[in-house]
Amino acid sequence: MNHQPSTLNHAPAPRTITIRDRPFHWGQRTYLMGVLNVTPDSFSDGGLFLEDREAGAAHASAVLEAGASILDI
């Protein structure tokens, strides 16, 4: 009979990673990532924010205000 300890019921210890001045506690909660596409070949918006920096900044602010914890640019 195999008597090795089971790891199925043990969650891994959470990892904390600090990005700039903000700690992210992986494993303790779910983080939402917003995306701001600024390339001409963007599959979702065709580069809508490529030329208009003000519109891109406004969109980034709106995504963060809507609850995104991370912004991928």
ABEGO torsion letter per residue (X at the ends): XBABBBAAABBBBBBBBBBEABBBBBGABBBBBBBBBABAABAAAGGAAAABAAAAAAAAAAAAAAGBABBBX
